[in-house]
Amino acid sequence: MNASTSLRVDKATFFEFLAVQAEGRFEYDRGRIVQQMPGGTFAHSLVSQRLISAFEGRLDPTAWAVTGHSRGVETAVTVRYPDVLVEPMVGALKELSTGVPAIVVEVLSPSTEQLDMNVKPAEYMSLASLEAYIVAGQDGPECWVWLRGPDRRFPDLPQEIRGRKSRIEIPALGLAIPLEEVYRGIDDTD
């Protein structure tokens, strides 16, 4: 469940708020500070961590940084904290957010499905640096992938990738991640 404050603030005030806020997860959404549901299921954590490991194992650490939900992605009107973020190793290490993500992954939860599938795609895809936006299921090997095409545009609808033998392929970064690697031990029914 997400709760929104009624006070309108700018992004600088949002980051000041984060600096003094002791507990909780928050995002910035069009002038409002939105509290996010803390925690998640074990499966959600496993899928997030395995995707982080998969990206780290395939990308040059001197060129790319792979982080979890503690790093913000700043769009024109939001600051979101995706479950997995891949960005170039540029900029000051003390920055609280990035505006140049290459890959953003959200792991689907019942409370965030509408936001992850219908609102966040346009927000993230508005960033010129983004090559892929991925929504990963947490119950089994199923992902929805929006890839920037050769014309630098994203498709209206994501590619659906299902089954352990499938792979998430991101040609712009030379990546192919087998879903078996991400979902091993999670819903072993297929």
LOTI-296012 format. One line per 4 residues: number of its first residue (from 1); for each residue z, x, y of N, C-alpha, C, O. Coordinates in Angstrom, 1 decimal, decimal comma. Layout:
<atoms>
NUM> Z:X:Y:Z:X:Y:Z:X:Y:Z:X:Y ~ ... .
</atoms>
This chain:
<atoms>
1> 0,0:0,8:-1,2:0,0:0,0:0,0:0,0:0,9:1,2:0,8:1,8:1,3 ~ -0,9:0,6:2,2:-0,9:1,3:3,4:-0,3:0,5:4,5:-0,5:-0,7:4,6 ~ 0,5:1,2:5,4:1,1:0,5:6,5:0,7:1,2:7,8:0,6:2,4:7,8 ~ 0,3:0,4:8,8:-0,2:0,9:10,0:0,8:0,7:11,2:1,4:-0,4:11,3 .
5> 1,0:1,7:12,0:1,8:1,5:13,2:1,0:0,8:14,2:-0,3:0,8:14,2 ~ 1,6:0,1:15,1:0,9:-0,7:16,1:0,6:0,1:17,4:-0,3:-0,3:18,2 ~ 1,3:1,2:17,6:1,1:2,1:18,7:-0,2:2,9:18,6:-0,5:3,5:17,6 ~ -1,1:2,8:19,6:-2,3:3,6:19,6:-2,0:5,0:20,1:-1,3:5,2:21,1 .
9> -2,6:6,0:19,4:-2,4:7,4:19,8:-3,7:8,2:19,7:-4,7:7,7:19,1 ~ -3,8:9,4:20,3:-5,0:10,2:20,1:-4,7:11,2:18,9:-3,6:11,2:18,4 ~ -5,7:12,0:18,6:-5,6:12,9:17,4:-4,5:13,9:17,7:-3,8:14,3:16,8 ~ -4,5:14,4:18,9:-3,5:15,5:19,2:-2,0:14,9:19,0:-1,2:15,6:18,5 .
13> -1,8:13,7:19,4:-0,5:13,1:19,2:-0,2:12,9:17,7:0,9:13,0:17,3 ~ -1,2:12,5:17,0:-1,1:12,4:15,5:-0,7:13,7:14,9:0,3:13,7:14,1 ~ -1,3:14,8:15,3:-0,9:16,1:14,7:0,5:16,5:15,1:1,2:17,1:14,3 ~ 0,9:16,2:16,3:2,3:16,4:16,8:3,3:15,6:15,9:4,3:16,1:15,6 .
17> 2,9:14,4:15,7:3,7:13,5:14,8:3,9:14,1:13,4:5,0:14,1:12,9 ~ 2,8:14,6:12,9:2,9:15,2:11,5:3,8:16,4:11,5:4,5:16,7:10,6 ~ 3,8:17,2:12,6:4,6:18,4:12,7:6,1:18,1:12,7:6,9:19,0:12,2 ~ 6,5:16,9:13,1:8,0:16,6:13,1:8,4:15,6:12,1:9,5:15,4:11,9 .
21> 7,4:15,0:11,4:7,7:14,0:10,4:8,1:14,7:9,1:7,4:15,5:8,6 ~ 9,3:14,4:8,7:9,9:15,1:7,5:9,3:14,6:6,2:9,1:15,4:5,3 ~ 9,1:13,3:6,1:8,7:12,7:4,8:7,5:11,8:4,9:7,3:11,2:6,0 ~ 6,8:11,6:3,9:5,7:10,6:3,8:4,4:11,2:4,0:4,2:12,4:4,4 .
25> 3,4:10,4:3,7:2,0:10,8:3,9:1,3:9,9:4,9:1,5:8,7:4,9 ~ 0,6:10,5:5,8:0,0:9,7:6,9:-1,5:10,1:7,1:-1,9:11,2:6,8 ~ -2,3:9,2:7,6:-3,6:9,4:8,1:-3,8:8,9:9,5:-3,0:8,0:9,9 ~ -4,8:9,3:10,1:-5,2:8,8:11,5:-6,4:8,0:11,3:-7,4:8,4:10,8 .
29> -6,4:6,7:11,8:-7,5:5,8:11,6:-7,7:5,1:12,9:-7,0:4,1:13,3 ~ -8,7:5,5:13,7:-9,2:4,9:14,9:-8,0:4,6:15,9:-7,9:3,4:16,4 ~ -7,2:5,6:16,1:-6,1:5,5:17,1:-4,8:5,0:16,6:-3,8:4,9:17,3 ~ -4,7:4,8:15,3:-3,5:4,4:14,7:-3,0:5,4:13,6:-3,8:6,0:12,9 .
33> -1,7:5,5:13,5:-1,1:6,3:12,4:-0,9:5,4:11,2:-0,2:4,4:11,3 ~ -1,5:5,7:10,1:-1,4:4,9:8,9:-0,6:5,6:7,8:-1,0:6,7:7,4 ~ 0,4:5,0:7,4:1,2:5,5:6,3:0,6:5,3:5,0:0,2:4,1:4,7 ~ 0,5:6,3:4,1:-0,1:6,2:2,8:0,9:6,1:1,7:2,1:6,5:1,9 .
37> 0,5:5,5:0,6:1,4:5,4:-0,5:1,7:6,8:-1,1:0,8:7,5:-1,3 ~ 3,0:7,1:-1,2:3,3:8,5:-1,8:3,1:8,5:-3,3:3,1:7,4:-3,9 ~ 2,9:9,7:-3,8:2,8:9,8:-5,2:1,5:9,2:-5,8:0,6:8,9:-5,1 ~ 1,5:9,1:-7,1:0,4:8,5:-7,9:0,7:8,7:-9,3:1,7:9,2:-9,7 .
41> -0,2:8,2:-10,2:0,0:8,3:-11,6:-0,2:9,7:-12,1:-0,8:10,5:-11,4 ~ 0,3:9,9:-13,3:0,1:11,2:-13,9:-1,4:11,5:-14,1:-1,9:12,6:-13,9 ~ -2,2:10,4:-14,5:-3,7:10,6:-14,7:-4,3:11,0:-13,3:-5,2:11,9:-13,3 ~ -3,9:10,3:-12,2:-4,4:10,7:-10,9:-4,2:12,1:-10,6:-5,1:12,8:-10,1 .
45> -3,0:12,6:-10,8:-2,6:14,0:-10,6:-3,5:15,0:-11,5:-4,0:16,0:-11,0 ~ -3,6:14,6:-12,7:-4,4:15,4:-13,7:-5,9:15,6:-13,2:-6,4:16,6:-13,2 ~ -6,5:14,4:-12,9:-7,9:14,4:-12,5:-8,0:15,3:-11,2:-9,0:16,1:-11,1 ~ -7,2:15,1:-10,2:-7,2:15,8:-9,0:-7,1:17,3:-9,3:-7,9:18,1:-8,8 .
49> -6,1:17,7:-10,0:-5,9:19,1:-10,3:-7,0:19,8:-11,1:-7,4:20,9:-10,8 ~ -7,5:19,0:-12,1:-8,6:19,6:-12,9:-9,9:19,8:-12,1:-10,6:20,7:-12,3 ~ -10,1:18,9:-11,1:-11,3:19,0:-10,2:-11,1:20,2:-9,3:-12,0:21,0:-9,1 ~ -9,9:20,4:-8,8:-9,6:21,6:-8,0:-9,8:22,8:-8,8:-10,5:23,8:-8,3 .
53> -9,3:22,9:-10,0:-9,5:24,1:-10,9:-11,0:24,3:-11,2:-11,4:25,4:-11,2 ~ -11,7:23,2:-11,5:-13,1:23,3:-11,8:-13,9:23,9:-10,6:-14,8:24,8:-10,8 ~ -13,7:23,4:-9,4:-14,3:24,0:-8,2:-13,9:25,4:-8,0:-14,8:26,3:-7,7 ~ -12,6:25,7:-8,1:-12,2:27,1:-7,9:-12,8:28,1:-8,9:-13,1:29,2:-8,5 .
57> -12,9:27,6:-10,1:-13,5:28,5:-11,1:-15,0:28,8:-11,0:-15,5:29,7:-11,6 ~ -15,7:28,0:-10,2:-17,1:28,1:-10,1:-17,6:28,6:-8,7:-18,7:29,0:-8,5 ~ -16,7:28,6:-7,7:-17,1:29,0:-6,4:-16,5:30,3:-6,0:-15,4:30,7:-6,4 ~ -17,2:31,1:-5,2:-16,7:32,4:-4,7:-15,5:32,1:-3,7:-15,7:31,5:-2,7 .
61> -14,3:32,6:-4,0:-13,2:32,4:-3,2:-13,2:33,1:-1,8:-12,5:32,8:-0,9 ~ -14,1:34,0:-1,7:-14,3:34,6:-0,3:-15,2:33,8:0,6:-15,2:34,0:1,8 ~ -15,9:32,9:-0,1:-16,8:32,0:0,7:-16,3:30,6:0,8:-16,6:29,9:1,8 ~ -15,5:30,1:-0,2:-15,1:28,7:-0,2:-13,6:28,6:-0,5:-13,0:29,3:-1,2 .
65> -13,0:27,6:0,2:-11,6:27,2:-0,1:-11,6:25,8:-0,7:-12,3:24,9:-0,4 ~ -10,7:25,7:-1,7:-10,6:24,4:-2,5:-9,1:24,1:-2,3:-8,2:24,8:-2,7 ~ -8,9:22,9:-1,8:-7,5:22,4:-1,6:-7,3:21,0:-2,0:-8,3:20,3:-2,4 ~ -6,0:20,6:-2,0:-5,7:19,2:-2,4:-5,4:18,4:-1,2:-5,9:18,6:-0,1 .
69> -4,6:17,4:-1,4:-4,3:16,3:-0,4:-3,6:16,8:0,9:-3,3:16,0:1,7 ~ -3,2:18,0:1,0:-2,5:18,5:2,1:-3,4:19,0:3,3:-2,8:19,3:4,3 ~ -4,6:19,0:3,1:-5,6:19,4:4,1:-6,4:18,2:4,6:-7,0:17,5:3,8 ~ -6,4:18,1:5,9:-7,1:16,9:6,5:-8,6:17,2:6,8:-9,0:18,3:6,9 .
73> -9,3:16,1:6,7:-10,8:16,1:7,1:-10,9:15,2:8,3:-10,5:14,0:8,3 ~ -11,4:15,8:9,4:-11,4:15,1:10,7:-12,9:14,6:10,9:-13,8:15,4:11,0 ~ -13,0:13,3:11,1:-14,3:12,7:11,5:-14,1:12,3:13,0:-13,1:12,6:13,6 ~ -15,1:11,6:13,5:-15,0:11,2:14,9:-13,9:10,3:15,2:-13,3:10,3:16,3 .
77> -13,5:9,5:14,2:-12,5:8,4:14,4:-11,3:8,5:13,5:-10,4:7,6:13,6 ~ -11,3:9,4:12,5:-10,2:9,4:11,5:-9,8:10,9:11,2:-10,6:11,8:11,5 ~ -8,7:11,0:10,6:-8,2:12,2:9,9:-7,8:11,7:8,5:-6,7:11,0:8,5 ~ -8,5:12,1:7,5:-8,2:11,6:6,1:-7,7:12,8:5,3:-8,0:14,0:5,7 .
81> -6,9:12,6:4,3:-6,4:13,6:3,4:-6,9:13,3:2,0:-6,2:12,7:1,2 ~ -8,1:13,8:1,7:-8,7:13,5:0,4:-7,9:14,3:-0,7:-7,1:15,2:-0,5 ~ -8,1:13,8:-2,0:-7,4:14,4:-3,1:-7,9:15,8:-3,4:-7,2:16,7:-3,8 ~ -9,2:16,1:-3,1:-9,8:17,4:-3,3:-10,8:17,6:-2,2:-11,5:16,8:-1,7 .
85> -10,7:18,9:-1,6:-11,6:19,2:-0,5:-12,1:20,6:-0,8:-11,4:21,6:-1,1 ~ -13,4:20,8:-0,6:-14,1:22,1:-0,6:-14,7:22,3:0,7:-15,4:21,5:1,3 ~ -14,3:23,5:1,3:-14,8:23,8:2,7:-15,1:25,3:2,7:-14,5:26,1:2,0 ~ -15,9:25,7:3,7:-16,2:27,2:3,8:-14,9:27,9:4,3:-14,1:27,3:5,1 .
89> -14,8:29,1:3,9:-13,7:30,0:4,4:-14,0:30,5:5,8:-14,2:31,7:6,0 ~ -13,9:29,6:6,8:-14,1:29,9:8,2:-13,0:29,3:9,0:-12,4:28,4:8,5 ~ -12,8:29,8:10,2:-11,8:29,1:11,1:-10,4:29,7:10,9:-10,2:30,6:10,0 ~ -9,6:29,3:11,8:-8,2:29,8:11,8:-7,4:29,2:10,6:-7,5:28,0:10,3 .
93> -6,6:30,0:9,9:-5,9:29,6:8,8:-4,7:28,6:9,1:-4,2:28,0:8,2 ~ -4,4:28,5:10,4:-3,3:27,7:10,8:-3,8:26,3:11,2:-3,0:25,4:11,6 ~ -5,1:26,0:11,2:-5,6:24,7:11,5:-5,1:23,7:10,5:-5,0:24,0:9,3 ~ -4,8:22,5:11,0:-4,3:21,4:10,2:-5,4:20,6:9,5:-5,1:19,8:8,6 .
97> -6,6:20,7:10,0:-7,7:19,9:9,4:-9,0:20,7:9,6:-9,1:21,7:10,2 ~ -10,1:20,1:8,9:-11,4:20,7:9,0:-12,4:19,6:9,4:-12,2:18,4:9,1 ~ -13,4:20,0:10,1:-14,5:19,1:10,4:-15,8:19,5:9,7:-16,9:18,9:9,9 ~ -15,7:20,5:8,8:-16,8:21,0:8,1:-16,7:21,0:6,6:-16,9:22,1:5,9 .
101> -16,3:19,9:6,0:-16,2:19,9:4,5:-17,5:20,0:3,8:-18,5:19,4:4,4 ~ -17,6:20,6:2,7:-18,8:20,6:1,9:-18,8:19,5:0,8:-19,8:18,9:0,5 ~ -17,6:19,4:0,2:-17,4:18,4:-0,8:-16,0:17,7:-0,6:-15,0:18,3:-0,3 ~ -16,0:16,4:-0,7:-14,8:15,6:-0,6:-14,7:14,7:-1,8:-15,7:14,1:-2,2 .
105> -13,5:14,7:-2,5:-13,3:13,9:-3,6:-12,0:13,0:-3,4:-11,0:13,5:-3,0 ~ -12,2:11,8:-3,7:-11,1:10,8:-3,8:-10,9:10,4:-5,2:-11,9:10,0:-5,8 ~ -9,7:10,4:-5,7:-9,5:9,8:-7,0:-9,1:8,4:-6,9:-8,1:8,1:-6,1 ~ -9,7:7,5:-7,6:-9,6:6,1:-7,4:-8,2:5,6:-7,8:-7,7:5,9:-8,9 .
109> -7,6:4,7:-7,0:-6,4:4,0:-7,3:-6,6:2,6:-6,9:-7,4:2,3:-6,1 ~ -5,9:1,7:-7,6:-6,1:0,2:-7,3:-5,8:0,0:-5,8:-6,5:-0,9:-5,2 ~ -4,9:0,6:-5,2:-4,5:0,4:-3,8:-5,5:1,0:-2,8:-5,5:0,6:-1,6 ~ -6,4:1,9:-3,2:-7,3:2,5:-2,3:-8,8:2,3:-2,6:-9,6:2,8:-1,9 .
113> -9,0:1,5:-3,7:-10,4:1,3:-4,1:-11,3:0,8:-3,0:-12,4:1,4:-2,8 ~ -10,9:-0,2:-2,3:-11,8:-0,7:-1,2:-12,1:0,3:-0,2:-13,2:0,5:0,3 ~ -11,1:1,1:0,2:-11,2:2,1:1,3:-12,1:3,2:0,7:-13,0:3,7:1,4 ~ -11,8:3,7:-0,5:-12,5:4,9:-1,0:-14,0:4,6:-1,3:-14,9:5,4:-1,1 .
117> -14,3:3,3:-1,7:-15,7:3,0:-2,1:-16,5:2,4:-0,9:-17,7:2,4:-0,9 ~ -15,8:1,8:0,1:-16,6:1,0:1,1:-16,4:1,5:2,5:-17,3:1,3:3,4 ~ -15,3:2,2:2,8:-15,0:2,6:4,2:-15,2:4,1:4,3:-16,0:4,6:5,2 ~ -14,6:4,9:3,5:-14,6:6,4:3,6:-16,0:7,0:3,4:-16,3:8,0:4,0 .
121> -16,9:6,4:2,6:-18,2:7,0:2,4:-18,9:7,2:3,8:-19,4:8,3:4,1 ~ -19,0:6,2:4,6:-19,6:6,4:5,9:-18,9:7,4:6,8:-19,6:8,1:7,6 ~ -17,6:7,4:6,8:-16,8:8,3:7,6:-17,2:9,8:7,2:-17,5:10,6:8,0 ~ -17,0:10,0:5,9:-17,3:11,4:5,4:-18,7:11,8:5,6:-19,0:12,9:6,0 .
125> -19,6:10,9:5,3:-21,1:11,2:5,3:-21,6:11,4:6,8:-22,7:11,8:7,0 ~ -20,8:11,0:7,7:-21,1:11,2:9,1:-21,0:12,7:9,5:-21,5:13,1:10,6 ~ -20,4:13,5:8,7:-20,2:15,0:8,9:-21,4:15,7:8,4:-21,8:15,6:7,2 ~ -22,1:16,5:9,3:-23,3:17,2:9,0:-23,1:18,2:7,8:-24,1:18,6:7,1 .
129> -21,9:18,7:7,7:-21,7:19,8:6,7:-21,5:19,2:5,2:-21,7:20,0:4,3 ~ -21,3:17,9:5,1:-21,0:17,4:3,8:-22,2:17,3:2,9:-23,3:16,9:3,3 ~ -22,0:17,9:1,7:-23,1:17,8:0,7:-22,8:16,8:-0,4:-23,8:16,3:-1,0 ~ -21,5:16,5:-0,7:-21,2:15,5:-1,7:-19,9:14,8:-1,4:-18,9:15,4:-1,0 .
133> -19,9:13,5:-1,6:-18,7:12,7:-1,6:-18,6:12,1:-3,0:-19,5:11,4:-3,5 ~ -17,5:12,3:-3,6:-17,2:11,9:-5,0:-16,0:11,0:-5,1:-15,0:11,3:-4,5 ~ -16,1:9,9:-5,8:-15,0:9,1:-6,1:-14,8:9,1:-7,6:-15,7:8,7:-8,3 ~ -13,7:9,7:-8,0:-13,5:9,9:-9,5:-12,5:8,8:-10,0:-11,4:8,6:-9,4 .
137> -12,8:8,2:-11,1:-11,9:7,3:-11,8:-10,7:8,1:-12,3:-10,9:9,2:-12,7 ~ -9,6:7,4:-12,5:-8,5:8,1:-13,1:-8,2:7,6:-14,5:-7,3:8,2:-15,2 ~ -8,9:6,6:-14,9:-8,6:6,1:-16,3:-9,5:6,6:-17,4:-9,3:6,3:-18,5 ~ -10,6:7,3:-17,0:-11,5:7,8:-18,0:-12,7:8,4:-17,3:-12,8:8,4:-16,0 .
141> -13,6:9,0:-18,0:-14,7:9,8:-17,4:-15,7:8,9:-16,7:-16,7:8,4:-17,3 ~ -15,5:8,7:-15,4:-16,3:7,8:-14,6:-16,2:8,3:-13,2:-15,1:8,4:-12,6 ~ -17,4:8,6:-12,6:-17,4:9,0:-11,2:-18,6:8,4:-10,4:-19,6:8,1:-11,0 ~ -18,4:8,2:-9,1:-19,5:7,7:-8,3:-19,7:8,9:-7,3:-18,8:9,3:-6,6 .
145> -21,0:9,3:-7,2:-21,3:10,5:-6,4:-22,4:10,2:-5,4:-23,5:9,7:-5,8 ~ -22,2:10,5:-4,2:-23,2:10,4:-3,1:-23,5:11,9:-2,9:-22,7:12,7:-2,5 ~ -24,8:12,2:-3,0:-25,3:13,6:-2,8:-26,3:13,5:-1,6:-27,2:12,7:-1,5 ~ -26,1:14,5:-0,7:-27,1:14,6:0,4:-28,4:15,1:-0,2:-28,5:16,1:-1,0 .
149> -29,5:14,4:0,1:-30,8:14,7:-0,4:-31,5:15,8:0,4:-31,0:16,3:1,4 ~ -32,7:16,2:-0,1:-33,5:17,3:0,6:-33,8:16,9:2,0:-34,1:17,7:2,9 ~ -33,9:15,6:2,3:-34,2:15,1:3,6:-32,9:15,1:4,5:-33,0:14,6:5,6 ~ -31,8:15,6:4,0:-30,5:15,6:4,6:-29,8:14,2:4,8:-28,9:14,1:5,6 .
153> -30,3:13,3:4,0:-29,7:11,9:4,1:-29,0:11,6:2,8:-29,3:12,2:1,7 ~ -28,0:10,7:2,9:-27,3:10,2:1,7:-27,9:8,9:1,2:-28,4:8,2:2,1 ~ -27,9:8,7:-0,1:-28,4:7,3:-0,5:-27,4:6,3:-0,1:-26,2:6,5:0,1 ~ -27,9:5,0:-0,1:-27,0:3,9:0,3:-25,9:3,7:-0,9:-24,8:3,4:-0,6 .
157> -26,4:3,9:-2,1:-25,5:3,6:-3,2:-25,3:4,9:-4,0:-26,1:5,8:-4,0 ~ -24,1:5,1:-4,6:-23,8:6,3:-5,3:-24,5:6,4:-6,7:-24,8:5,3:-7,2 ~ -24,6:7,5:-7,2:-25,0:7,7:-8,6:-23,8:7,5:-9,4:-22,7:8,1:-9,1 ~ -23,9:6,7:-10,5:-22,7:6,5:-11,3:-22,8:7,4:-12,5:-23,9:7,5:-13,2 .
161> -21,8:8,2:-12,8:-21,8:9,2:-13,8:-20,7:8,8:-14,8:-19,5:8,7:-14,4 ~ -21,0:8,5:-16,0:-20,0:8,0:-17,0:-20,2:8,8:-18,3:-21,3:9,2:-18,7 ~ -19,0:9,0:-19,0:-19,0:9,5:-20,3:-18,7:11,0:-20,3:-19,1:11,7:-19,4 ~ -18,0:11,5:-21,3:-17,6:12,8:-21,4:-18,7:13,9:-21,5:-18,5:15,0:-21,1 .
165> -19,9:13,5:-21,9:-21,0:14,4:-22,0:-21,8:14,5:-20,7:-22,7:15,3:-20,6 ~ -21,4:13,7:-19,7:-22,1:13,7:-18,4:-21,5:14,9:-17,5:-20,4:15,4:-17,8 ~ -22,2:15,2:-16,5:-21,8:16,2:-15,6:-21,9:15,8:-14,1:-22,9:15,0:-13,8 ~ -21,1:16,3:-13,3:-21,2:16,1:-11,8:-22,0:17,3:-11,4:-21,6:18,5:-11,5 .
169> -23,2:17,1:-10,8:-24,1:18,2:-10,4:-24,2:18,1:-8,9:-24,6:17,1:-8,3 ~ -24,0:19,3:-8,3:-24,1:19,4:-6,8:-25,0:20,6:-6,6:-24,6:21,7:-6,4 ~ -26,3:20,4:-6,6:-27,3:21,5:-6,5:-27,2:22,4:-5,2:-27,4:23,6:-5,3 ~ -26,8:21,8:-4,1:-26,6:22,5:-2,9:-25,6:23,7:-3,0:-25,7:24,7:-2,3 .
173> -24,6:23,5:-3,9:-23,6:24,6:-4,1:-23,8:25,2:-5,5:-22,9:26,0:-5,9 ~ -24,8:24,8:-6,2:-25,0:25,4:-7,6:-24,0:25,0:-8,6:-23,6:25,8:-9,4 ~ -23,4:23,8:-8,5:-22,3:23,4:-9,3:-22,8:22,3:-10,4:-23,6:21,5:-10,1 ~ -22,2:22,5:-11,5:-22,3:21,5:-12,6:-20,9:21,4:-13,3:-20,5:22,4:-13,9 .
177> -20,3:20,3:-13,2:-18,9:20,2:-13,8:-18,9:19,1:-14,9:-19,2:17,9:-14,6 ~ -18,7:19,5:-16,1:-18,7:18,5:-17,2:-17,5:17,6:-17,1:-16,4:18,1:-16,8 ~ -17,7:16,3:-17,3:-16,6:15,4:-17,2:-15,6:15,6:-18,3:-14,4:15,3:-18,1 ~ -16,0:16,2:-19,4:-15,1:16,5:-20,5:-14,0:17,5:-20,0:-12,9:17,3:-20,4 .
181> -14,4:18,4:-19,1:-13,4:19,4:-18,6:-12,4:18,7:-17,7:-11,2:19,1:-17,7 ~ -12,8:17,7:-17,0:-11,9:16,9:-16,1:-11,0:15,9:-16,8:-9,9:15,7:-16,5 ~ -11,6:15,2:-17,8:-11,0:14,1:-18,4:-10,4:14,3:-19,8:-10,0:13,4:-20,5 ~ -10,4:15,6:-20,3:-9,8:15,9:-21,6:-8,4:15,3:-21,7:-7,5:15,6:-20,9 .
185> -8,2:14,5:-22,7:-6,8:13,9:-23,0:-6,6:12,6:-22,2:-5,5:12,0:-22,3 ~ -7,5:12,2:-21,3:-7,3:11,0:-20,5:-8,3:10,0:-21,1:-9,5:10,2:-21,1 ~ -7,8:8,9:-21,6:-8,5:7,8:-22,2:-9,5:8,4:-23,3:-10,7:8,4:-23,0 ~ -9,0:8,9:-24,4:-9,8:9,5:-25,4:-10,6:8,5:-26,2:-10,9:8,8:-27,4 .
189> -11,0:7,3:-25,7:-11,7:6,3:-26,5:-13,2:6,5:-26,6:-13,8:5,9:-27,4 ~ -13,8:7,4:-25,7:-15,2:7,5:-25,8:-15,7:8,8:-26,4:-16,9:9,0:-26,6 .
</atoms>
